[in-house]
């Protein structure tokens, strides 16, 4: 097998690693930041936006901050279960 295709495990989390930012005129994909809590709360607190989500709408920005910190603590090469 090509050595370039073999990945190695790491303990870096999303908040610790420098992932590439992908940008187009209409969309930017990057690693999450703690500063994202406020705009995410605007979405996560909206009942219409959350109607098909796996949890109820957030009622406090602290819930969104906890969600964001949990997401950022997952090793980037492991992902969610």
C-alpha positions as CSV (number, residue, x, y, z in Angstrom):
1,X,0.0,0.0,0.0
2,X,1.1,3.5,-0.7
3,X,2.7,5.0,2.4
4,X,1.1,8.4,1.7
5,X,-2.4,6.8,2.1
6,X,-1.6,5.4,5.5
7,X,-2.7,7.7,8.3
8,X,-1.3,7.7,11.8
9,X,-3.3,8.2,15.0
10,X,-2.8,11.4,16.9
11,X,-4.2,13.0,20.0
12,X,-4.6,16.4,18.6
13,X,-8.1,17.8,18.9
14,X,-9.8,20.2,16.6
15,X,-8.8,23.1,18.8
16,X,-5.1,22.1,18.9
17,X,-4.5,21.3,15.2
18,X,-4.2,23.6,12.3
19,X,-6.5,22.2,9.7
20,X,-6.7,23.7,6.2
21,X,-9.4,26.3,5.6
22,X,-11.5,25.7,2.5
23,X,-13.1,28.8,1.1
24,X,-15.3,29.6,-1.8
25,X,-17.2,32.8,-2.6
26,X,-20.3,31.5,-0.7
27,X,-18.8,29.1,2.0
28,X,-15.9,28.9,4.3
29,X,-15.1,25.6,6.1
30,X,-12.7,25.8,9.0
31,X,-12.0,24.4,12.4
32,X,-14.5,25.6,15.1
33,X,-13.5,28.4,17.5
34,X,-14.9,29.3,20.9
35,X,-16.0,32.6,19.3
36,X,-18.5,30.6,17.2
37,X,-20.8,30.1,20.3
38,X,-22.9,33.2,19.7
39,X,-23.7,32.6,16.0
40,X,-24.2,28.9,16.7
41,X,-26.6,29.8,19.6
42,X,-28.7,31.8,17.1
43,X,-29.2,28.5,15.1
44,X,-29.3,26.0,18.0
45,X,-31.9,28.1,19.9
46,X,-34.3,28.2,16.9
47,X,-37.0,25.6,17.2
48,X,-37.6,25.4,13.4
49,X,-33.9,24.9,12.7
50,X,-33.6,22.3,15.4
51,X,-36.8,20.3,14.7
52,X,-34.9,17.4,13.1
53,X,-31.8,17.6,15.3
54,X,-31.0,15.0,17.9
55,X,-31.6,17.4,20.8
56,X,-34.1,20.1,21.9
57,X,-33.3,23.7,21.0
58,X,-30.7,25.3,23.3
59,X,-32.2,27.6,25.9
60,X,-28.9,29.2,27.1
61,X,-25.7,30.1,25.3
62,X,-23.8,28.0,27.9
63,X,-25.4,24.9,26.3
64,X,-24.0,25.9,23.0
65,X,-20.6,26.7,24.5
66,X,-20.6,23.2,26.1
67,X,-21.5,21.6,22.8
68,X,-18.8,23.5,21.0
69,X,-16.1,22.7,23.6
70,X,-17.1,19.0,23.5
71,X,-16.9,19.0,19.7
72,X,-13.5,20.7,19.8
73,X,-12.1,18.2,22.3
74,X,-12.7,15.2,20.0
75,X,-9.5,14.1,18.3
76,X,-9.8,15.2,14.7
77,X,-8.9,11.8,13.3
78,X,-11.4,9.9,15.4
79,X,-14.6,11.8,15.0
80,X,-17.9,11.3,16.8
81,X,-19.3,8.0,17.7
